[in-house]
């Protein structure tokens, strides 16, 4: 998933990324419980903004869904 978020100066960019990661804490908790991985990084050129990904083991995600 890409979010075409504007670029910031270095310090503002760090604060923005910290805020956005905190906002994604619920997703990260679920993915972590399933043994998966969540990532957030700067989008690569020619895109601007951020890219987000989550990788979940199928079996773990299916078990979590039953809870």
N, C-alpha and C positions, 0 to 999 in steps of 0.2 A: 504494500500500500504506500502511496506517495502523498505527501502533504506539501503543496507548493507554498511553503511558508517563506516569508521574506528573510533575507540574510541580516544578521546583526553584527555589530562590532564585537570583538572577541569577548569582553567581559559580559556584555548583554546577551551574547549567544550562549555562554555558559549558564547564566541564570535562566534563560528561556528553556534550554535543554533540561535543566534540573526540574523546572516547573512541569514540563511536559512529561518527564519520566514519572514524577509523583502522580500526575493525573492518570497514568497508565498502570498504577500499582495493582489494581484489581485484576486486570488482565494478566499481569506478571505473576500474581499469586496463584491464579488458576493454572496457568501454563507450568509454573514451577511444581505445583502439586501433581501434575500429570507427568512430570519428568521431562518437560520440554524446554525450549529456549525461546526467549523474546529478545529481539534486537531493535535498536533505534540508532540510526546513523544519518549523516548528511547525505542527501541525494547526490548522485554523480551527474556531472555535466552531460547533457545540456539542461537537465532539470535543476530546479532550485528547491530548497526546503529539506524535508526529511523523508526517510523511508523507514517503514516499520515492518517487521516480519515476526512470525511465530511458527515454531515447528513443534508439533505434538505427536507423540507416539499414538497411533490409532487405538490400540487396545486400552491404553490409559485414559484417553479422552472418552472412549465409550463407557468405561467404568465410572468415570467422574460424572458423566451425564445422567447416570442412573441414580446417583445420590440425590 
